[in-house]
Amino acid sequence: MLTCDAFGVLPPIARLTPAQAMYHFLSGFTSKVAGTERGVTEPEPTFSTCFGAPFMPRRPEVYGNLLRDKIAKHGATCWLVNTGWTGGAYGVGSRMPIRATRALLSAALDGSLGEVEFRKDPNFGFEVPVSVPGVAEVLLDPRRTWDNGDAYDAQAAKLVQMFADNFAQYVPFIDEDVKAAAIG
């Protein structure tokens, strides 16, 4: 799944369990950016269910369950890829380096990314690589890319709360494993 985090909080890539994949798929978090959205001059964070809310005729959980079940059935590994900001939010940080994104995607596609050491993200609970050949280690720990760790923590708390507020609409309709993934 592809996201563009204008807050500079999400890592460049994260490995998701099937329940976490359903959570992030239902959340559909990204940012509208200039050049891709008419009238947008700076990034605007947004949640678009299943990354395509206007085109979903059924309840979102139907699509989320289909995704989770297919991932589980086929043993697929699901990755959340962030091409947004690092080192700070929009206006302070910089865009994720395209070379790092390409190296991470290549490693995910050839299977080598699954063989590296991972750490649990303290904000979202997904797994993040600790070190990947061809990628600066600092990029894999977004907090380390910020000049001010407290500012990162405040921005992360803000984003986590935005996810929680958005996801409340799905809680009555989802299974316990996805509810647990929502907590991190």
Secondary structure, DSSP 8 states (H G I E B T S, - for coil): -EE--TTS-S-SEEEE-HHHHHHHHHH-EEEE-BTTBTT--S-EEEE-GGG-GGG--S-HHHHHHHHHHHHHHHT--EEEEE-SEESSSTTTSEE--HHHHHHHHHHHHHSGGGGS-EEE-TTT--EEES-BTTB-GGGGSHHHHSS-HHHHHHHHHHHHHHHHHHHTTTGGGS-HHHHHHHH-
